């Protein structure tokens, strides 16, 4: 599966991308990236098994994340491939 999530709140300038990458690598089996958006949100794109994507999404919503998460919106689609192991962009 491919999960694309947009995280709203105070999530830039607080180490959010680094912690998200670490969590994705800890889950294992995920390829993709995390990046800051110009509007202050963070975008997370993860491809892998549904259960692994769900584990990352659950952490984004309820985990001990840096900063403050006000909300997460996600969409699911077929994987596109071509991503390296999880990286920060």
Secondary structure as UniProt FT lines:
FT   STRAND          2..10
FT   HELIX           16..27
FT   STRAND          31..36
FT   TURN            38..39
FT   STRAND          42..47
FT   HELIX           50..62
FT   STRAND          68..77
FT   STRAND          87..88
//
